[in-house]
Amino acid sequence: MKLPQVGPAVLVTAAFIGPGTVITASLAGANYGFSLLWALLFSVIATLILQEMACRLGIVTKKGLGENIRSTCTNPLLKFIAIGLTVSAIVIGNGAYQSGNILGASLGLSGIFSDAFIYSEISIWPLLIGVLAFTILIKGSYQFIESALMVLVGLMSFAFIATFIISKPDIGMFFSGLLIPSIPTGATLTVIALIGTTVVPYNLFLHSSSVSQKWHSPEQLGEARKDLYFAIPLGGLISIAIVSTAASAFFGSNISINNAADLAPALAPIFGDYSSLFIAIGLFSAGISSAITAPLAAAFALSGILNLNKDLKSNAFKGIWLSILLIGVIVSCLGYKPVSIIWFAQVANGILLPLVALFLLWIMNTETLGIYKNSKIQNLLGVGVVLVTLLLSGRSLMSAFGML
């Protein structure tokens, strides 16, 4: 059997499996067992629906979503609102998430190498993570970035799927939670978090722009879809593995779990002292891969919607991703607590997610795409996802402003 050609979709997987996803999935399994696995299954399907549209848009028009929004909005007021909201939300949201990515990768490195490199309560790990991400991005080669992320996603997959196998989950409970939707008492926020960390608006900009770096003709849509249908479910499998490991090890026990590092005891019977290393490798890979893709997504999005040069080697493109990277590094090094950062990220995501999904759905029905515009079934599926994103965004904004 021939394996699918791995391409831009691996960037999407690397972006949505970040430290926030790892921690959210860990807490979901520890607190509610296998009962919320269906939320991850739904989020993977929703991601596939939206990302397929973004992929098709990028290949057919040879432009990213940002450029298409700019060119499709002919009304000056609508264009101003669309550009203003997108730019502000991307800068705030990606800057906030970037600090979380770097902190997560730093936690992984501190688990691998201990805390020997922490001086005066300021860790050097965020700076090293920033330098590593900078080194990969400054190469200005899409193929190099893609290859680096393939390695990191591979490490992440190995670490977390291995924990799933070792934990020997209850197969009956596993499939029950995966296929039968239920929301235990108090689990509503966790369901929203699981879906919200997977259906990420920035990935629509990232994917629509990056596909044109690899494929240049609508006839290659088949290859692009194979890539998508391989990489996104792999990301979902990683999230499912983390939930299941936490469920097997902690659900129903008196042991509390506060973050992904606390999963290590579940592996102790098999790997002993090396159990912490497994989790640390997974957390580091999740953090650094997202720390690379967040600035990249911001650069693609802003370059497109502001009509700047989106060549990876252009000064404008480099300036955008460098700004996002610096924000993440500075906030991480200063040791700020993530509460206020998450607040800003919630607001940004709450504004951007339904806005981007609606723009995408609208553009996918224009004559610009010709025979490749959405079918009735694709529109029906898209509308369903948009409605869910509206509910999620409303809940996210209400939570951010203390209304819930």
C-alpha positions in Angstrom: 0.0 0.0 0.0 1.4 3.4 -1.0 1.5 5.9 1.8 0.0 9.4 1.1 2.4 12.1 0.2 2.8 14.1 3.4 2.7 17.9 2.8 1.2 21.1 4.2 -1.5 19.4 6.3 1.3 18.4 8.7 1.6 22.1 9.5 -2.0 22.1 10.6 -1.5 19.1 12.8 1.6 20.6 14.3 -0.3 23.8 15.0 -3.4 22.4 16.7 -1.6 19.8 18.8 0.1 22.3 21.1 0.6 22.4 24.9 -2.9 23.7 25.4 -4.3 20.7 23.6 -2.1 18.4 25.6 -3.1 19.8 28.9 -6.8 20.1 28.0 -6.9 16.5 26.8 -5.1 15.3 30.0 -7.5 17.0 32.3 -10.5 15.7 30.2 -9.4 12.1 30.6 -8.5 12.4 34.3 -11.8 14.1 35.3 -14.3 12.5 33.0 -12.7 9.2 31.8 -13.5 8.2 28.2 -16.8 10.0 28.1 -15.7 13.0 26.1 -13.8 11.2 23.3 -16.7 11.9 21.0 -16.0 15.7 21.2 -12.5 15.0 19.7 -14.0 12.9 17.0 -16.4 15.7 16.1 -13.7 18.3 16.2 -11.5 16.2 13.8 -14.5 16.0 11.3 -15.2 19.7 11.6 -11.5 20.5 11.0 -11.4 18.3 8.0 -14.5 20.1 6.5 -13.1 23.6 7.0 -9.5 22.7 6.1 -10.6 20.9 2.9 -12.2 24.2 1.8 -9.1 26.2 2.6 -7.0 23.7 0.8 -9.2 23.8 -2.3 -9.3 27.6 -2.2 -5.5 27.9 -2.1 -4.8 25.5 -4.9 -7.5 26.7 -7.3 -7.0 30.5 -6.8 -3.2 30.2 -6.0 -3.9 32.7 -3.2 -4.3 32.3 0.5 -7.5 33.0 2.5 -6.2 36.5 3.5 -5.8 37.5 -0.1 -9.1 36.1 -1.1 -10.9 38.0 1.7 -9.2 41.2 0.6 -10.1 40.7 -3.1 -13.7 39.4 -2.5 -14.7 42.3 -0.2 -15.4 45.1 -2.6 -17.5 47.2 -0.2 -15.0 49.6 1.4 -16.6 49.5 4.9 -16.9 45.7 4.8 -13.3 45.4 3.7 -12.1 47.8 6.5 -14.0 45.8 9.1 -12.8 42.5 7.8 -9.2 43.6 7.7 -9.2 45.4 11.0 -10.8 42.5 12.9 -8.6 39.9 11.3 -5.3 41.8 11.9 -6.1 42.7 15.5 -7.3 39.2 16.4 -4.4 37.5 14.7 -1.8 39.7 16.4 -3.4 39.4 19.9 -4.4 35.7 19.5 -1.2 34.4 18.0 1.0 36.4 20.3 -0.9 35.0 23.3 -0.9 31.4 22.0 2.8 31.7 21.1 3.8 32.4 24.7 1.8 29.3 25.7 3.6 27.2 23.0 7.0 28.3 24.2 6.2 27.7 27.9 4.9 24.2 27.0 8.1 23.4 25.1 10.1 24.8 27.9 8.3 22.5 30.4 9.2 19.6 28.2 12.9 20.5 28.1 13.0 21.1 31.8 11.6 17.5 32.2 14.3 16.1 29.9 17.3 18.1 31.3 16.0 19.0 34.8 15.9 22.5 36.1 19.6 23.0 36.0 19.3 26.0 33.7 17.0 28.2 35.8 18.6 31.2 37.4 16.9 33.7 39.7 13.4 32.3 38.9 14.0 33.1 35.2 14.3 30.1 32.9 16.6 30.1 30.0 14.5 27.5 28.2 12.1 30.0 26.5 15.0 31.8 25.0 16.5 28.6 23.7 13.1 27.5 22.2 12.8 31.0 20.6 16.3 30.6 19.1 15.4 27.1 17.7 12.1 28.3 16.2 13.9 31.3 14.7 16.6 29.1 13.2 14.0 26.9 11.4 11.9 29.9 10.2 14.8 32.1 9.1 15.9 29.4 6.6 13.0 30.8 4.4 12.5 27.4 2.8 9.0 25.9 2.9 10.4 22.4 2.3 12.8 22.8 5.3 10.1 23.9 7.6 7.8 21.1 6.5 10.5 18.5 7.1 11.4 19.9 10.5 7.7 19.8 11.5 7.3 16.2 10.2 10.1 15.1 12.5 8.5 16.9 15.5 5.0 15.5 14.8 6.6 12.1 14.4 8.2 12.4 17.9 5.0 13.7 19.4 3.0 10.8 17.8 5.5 8.2 19.1 5.5 9.6 22.6 1.8 10.0 23.1 0.5 7.0 21.2 3.1 4.9 23.1 1.5 6.1 26.4 -1.9 5.1 25.0 -0.8 1.5 24.2 1.1 1.1 27.5 -1.9 2.3 29.6 -4.0 -0.6 28.2 -7.4 1.3 28.0 -10.7 -0.5 28.5 -11.7 -1.0 24.8 -15.5 -1.1 25.6 -15.4 2.1 27.5 -13.1 3.6 24.8 -15.5 3.0 21.9 -18.5 3.9 24.0 -17.0 7.3 24.8 -15.9 7.8 21.2 -19.2 6.9 19.5 -21.9 7.9 22.0 -22.1 11.6 22.8 -22.6 12.5 26.5 -21.8 15.4 28.7 -21.3 14.5 32.4 -22.2 17.0 35.0 -19.7 19.9 34.9 -18.1 18.8 31.7 -19.6 21.5 29.3 -16.5 23.8 29.5 -14.2 20.8 28.9 -16.2 19.9 25.7 -15.9 23.4 24.5 -12.1 23.4 25.2 -11.5 20.1 23.4 -13.3 21.3 20.3 -11.9 24.9 20.5 -8.3 23.7 20.7 -8.7 21.6 17.5 -10.8 23.8 15.2 -8.3 26.7 15.0 -9.0 29.7 12.7 -5.3 30.5 12.1 -4.9 27.1 10.4 -7.3 28.1 7.6 -4.9 30.9 6.6 -1.9 28.7 7.1 -3.2 25.8 5.0 -4.7 27.9 2.2 -1.4 29.7 1.7 1.0 26.7 2.2 -0.7 24.4 -0.3 0.3 26.7 -3.1 3.9 26.2 -2.1 3.6 22.5 -2.9 0.8 22.1 -5.4 0.2 24.4 -8.4 -2.7 22.9 -10.3 -6.4 21.9 -9.4 -5.6 18.5 -10.9 -3.4 17.9 -7.8 -6.4 18.3 -5.4 -6.5 14.5 -5.0 -2.9 14.5 -3.6 -3.7 17.5 -1.3 -6.8 15.7 0.1 -4.9 12.5 0.7 -2.4 14.6 2.7 -5.2 16.2 4.6 -7.0 13.0 5.4 -3.8 11.5 6.7 -2.4 14.3 8.8 -5.5 15.7 10.5 -6.8 12.3 11.8 -3.2 11.6 13.0 -3.5 14.8 15.1 -6.9 13.6 16.4 -5.4 10.2 17.3 -2.7 11.9 19.4 -5.4 13.9 21.3 -7.5 10.7 21.8 -4.4 8.9 23.0 -3.7 11.6 25.6 -7.3 11.5 26.9 -7.3 7.7 27.1 -4.0 7.5 28.9 -5.2 10.0 31.5 -8.6 8.2 31.8 -6.9 4.8 32.3 -4.4 6.1 34.9 -6.3 8.7 36.9 -10.1 8.6 36.4 -11.8 7.4 39.5 -8.6 7.6 41.6 -7.7 10.0 44.3 -4.6 11.1 42.4 -5.0 14.7 41.1 -3.6 15.8 37.7 -2.8 19.4 37.1 -0.8 19.2 33.8 0.5 16.8 31.2 3.7 16.1 33.2 1.5 14.4 35.8 0.8 11.7 33.3 4.3 10.3 33.8 3.3 8.0 36.8 1.0 6.1 34.4 4.1 4.8 32.6 6.3 4.2 35.6 5.5 0.4 35.8 6.9 -0.1 32.3 9.5 2.6 31.8 10.4 3.5 35.4 12.4 6.7 35.6 12.1 7.0 31.8 8.3 7.6 32.0 8.9 11.3 32.6 11.2 11.4 29.6 8.4 10.1 27.3 6.0 12.8 28.4 8.7 15.5 28.3 9.5 14.5 24.7 5.8 14.7 23.7 5.3 18.0 25.4 8.5 19.5 23.9 7.5 18.4 20.4 4.0 19.8 20.8 5.3 23.1 22.1 8.1 23.7 19.6 6.0 22.5 16.6 3.3 25.0 17.5 5.9 27.7 18.3 7.0 27.4 14.6 3.5 27.3 13.0 1.9 30.1 15.0 4.3 32.8 13.7 4.1 31.2 10.2 0.3 31.3 10.2 0.3 34.9 11.4 2.7 35.9 8.6 0.7 34.1 5.9 -2.6 35.7 7.2 -1.3 39.2 7.6 0.7 39.2 4.4 -2.3 38.1 2.4 -4.9 40.4 3.9 -2.6 43.5 4.0 -1.4 42.8 0.4 2.2 42.3 1.4 4.8 40.0 -0.1 4.1 36.5 1.2 7.4 35.0 0.0 9.0 33.3 3.0 12.3 35.2 2.3 10.7 38.6 2.0 11.4 41.2 4.7 7.7 41.9 5.3 7.0 38.2 5.8 10.0 37.7 8.1 9.1 40.9 10.1 5.6 39.5 10.9 6.7 36.1 12.1 9.6 37.6 14.0 7.3 40.0 15.9 5.0 37.1 17.0 8.0 35.0 18.0 9.5 37.8 20.1 6.2 38.5 21.9 6.1 34.8 22.9 9.7 34.7 24.0 9.5 37.9 26.0 6.3 37.0 27.8 7.6 33.5 28.6 11.0 34.7 29.9 9.4 37.3 32.2 7.4 34.5 33.9 4.0 36.1 33.6 1.2 33.9 34.7 -0.8 32.6 31.7 -4.3 33.7 33.0 -4.3 37.1 31.4 -2.7 35.7 28.3 -5.4 33.1 27.9 -8.0 35.8 28.4 -6.7 37.7 25.4 -6.5 34.5 23.4 -10.1 33.7 24.2 -11.3 37.1 23.0 -9.2 36.9 19.8 -10.4 33.3 19.1 -14.0 34.3 19.9 -14.0 37.1 17.3 -11.9 35.4 14.6 -13.3 31.8 14.5 -16.8 32.4 13.2 -15.7 35.4 11.2 -13.1 33.4 9.3 -15.5 30.4 8.9 -18.2 32.6 7.4 -15.8 34.4 5.0 -14.5 31.0 3.9 -17.9 29.6 3.3 -18.9 32.7 1.4 -15.8 32.7 -0.8 -16.2 29.0 -1.5 -19.5 29.8 -3.2 -18.2 32.6 -5.5 -17.8 32.1 -9.3 -14.0 32.6 -8.8 -13.7 28.9 -8.0 -15.7 27.8 -11.1 -16.4 24.1 -11.0 -14.5 23.8 -7.8 -16.9 25.8 -5.7 -18.8 24.2 -2.8 -21.5 21.6 -3.6 -24.8 21.5 -1.6 -23.5 18.9 0.7 -20.3 20.8 1.4 -22.3 23.9 2.1 -24.6 22.0 4.5 -21.6 20.6 6.3 -19.9 24.0 6.4 -23.0 25.7 7.8 -23.2 23.1 10.5 -19.6 23.8 11.5 -20.1 27.5 11.4 -23.1 27.2 13.8 -21.0 25.2 16.2 -18.2 27.8 16.0 -20.7 30.6 16.7 -21.8 28.8 19.9 -18.2 28.1 20.9 -17.2 31.7 20.3 -20.1 33.1 22.2 -19.3 30.9 25.1 -15.6 31.8 24.8 -16.3 35.5 24.9 -18.8 35.3 27.7 -16.3 33.3 29.8 -13.5 35.8 29.0 -15.6 38.7 30.2 -16.8 36.9 33.3 -20.4 36.6 32.2 -20.4 32.8 32.8 
